[in-house]
Amino acid sequence: MGTTSSPLTIAKGKRDISLLPRMANRHGLIAGATGTGKTVTLRVLAEQFSQIGVPLFMADVKGDLSGIPLPGGENPKVKERVQTLKLSGFGFEGYPVTFWDVFGEQGHPVRTTISEMGPLLLSRILNLNEIQSGVLSIVFKIADDNGLLLLDLKDLRSMVQFVGDKASQFKTQYGNISAASIGAMQRNLLSLEEQGGNRFFGEPALDLQDFMQTDKDGKGMINILTADKLMQSPRVYATFLLWMLSELFEQLPEVGDPQKPDLIFFFDEAHLLFDDAPKALVEKIEQVVRLIRSKGVGVYFVTQNPLDLPDTVLGQLGNRVQHALRAFTPKDQKSVKAAAETFRANPKLNVVKAITELEVGEALVSVLDEKGSPTVVERAFICPPHSRLSPLTPEERSRFIRESVLYGHYEKTVDRQSAYEELKTRAEQMQAEAPPESQKRRAAVPKSQTEQILGAAVKSAAHAIGSQVGRQIIRGVLGSLFGGGRRR
């Protein structure tokens, strides 16, 4: 085990290039074309952080990170790199891993509630336009105002239908609720459900404190989200990871600049986060990245080209590893030049030329020094990983999942009384109590009866919450940045 303040050697060129733990929460970037070594660099950083007791989260989008819990040594290229770099005392070892999977097939199920996700990110998942997003916010507001819990997709679908049916009654207080917007939401919710969305909305919701653990030897837990299947819906993948990041921001206390991070969050395929994202969302992401540093969280974006990220985000990434880029077209050449300009210049190195010449596993590296200033960029080989490069077999993965201290907790789904059950029960009661002739006419429910339905729902919801007397409905992602905060 390295000490908390021991520099983390990540690459070797003319000298060792090391990342300072107390500068690691100032974020980072791993960039490069496909097949140039980004995934191995991510693995090496993960091992180094785990070694000094820092837990971390990463998504496994290609299925090749699962071997981390077992010692390496099976790959001849790794042994060759050890000899080339003259790494004395290098040994192979595994690291503690917790496997997660939205679909619950290759790891512990990871879920959130509709309310925790919030209208802003749900609008992105559902591909809603600005007007439809506004109507979804109204649906959330009505649910909040009336104590109706939105936990899973059937809760949201029933709430959207309820608001649509009573649109004229809610218009004065909440604004226009168009039938077209309601219809678009229902269609997109149905599509999301067909993609498996019902799997990742519900309870028990993920407790992010379960990410922030160490093993009996003091190594930080490496949390791996199996994302190969989730990546079939890129927007859902990116939004789900953004929800995790934003929840960390809302939940964790201010710690300033600690001696080492409390958590490292790797955001792979980071360009998906910004593809076609509305300006308002990009601004909120920039705020979260800027402010989460003071919560002890370091965010490391992994992408093909640094220009995939907005300048406001790129400017906050102090620790950088740039693998090779291709320059086959004039557009590629322009990108290479722009990527080179993001580094602190090294008069002894032609960065533009070097970016196109780098070997697999070789990179241009710049890290923050003790004063927080970026070092001049240097050309170096990334150190080899200590863990097994080849993926786990299904049997090996199952064993690690079963041996996890969390096994059994997230595997059991909970479906408590929430908006769907409340609205259904109240509607059935009102229909049963109505005079026969009014049942025949299918008359609209008067406003007073609507109030009775919602009032009863509030009481039942409060009862379901149990001992948490006076609890308010949880506001969703990025809530504190909108002024609401995350309320418990």
Buried (B, 14 or more C-beta within 10 A) or exposed (E): EEEEEBBBBBBBBEEEBBBBBBBBBBBBBBBBBEEBBBBBBBBBBBBBBBBBBBBBBBBBBBEBBBBBBBBBBEBEEBBEBBEEBEBEEBEBBBBBBBBBBBBBEBBBBBBBBBBBBBBBBBBBBBEBEEEBBBBBBBBBBBBBEBBBBBBBBBBBBBBBBBBBBBBEBBEEEBEEBBEEBBEBBBEBBEEBBEBBBBBBBBBBBBEBEBBBBBBEEEBBBBBBBBBBBBBEBBBBBBBBBBBBBBBBBBEBEEBEEBEBBBBBBBBBBBBBBBEEBBEEBBBBBBBBBBBBBBBBBBBBBBBBBBBBBBEBBBEBBBBBBBBBBBBEEEEBBEBBEEBBEBBEEBEEBEBBEBBBEBEBBBBBBBBBEEEEEBBEBBBBBBBBBBBBBEBBEEEBBEEBBEEBEBEEEBEEEEEEBBBBBBBEBBBEEBEEEBEEEEEEEEEEBEEEBBEBBBEBBBEBBBEBBEEEEEBEBBBBBBBBBEEBEBEE
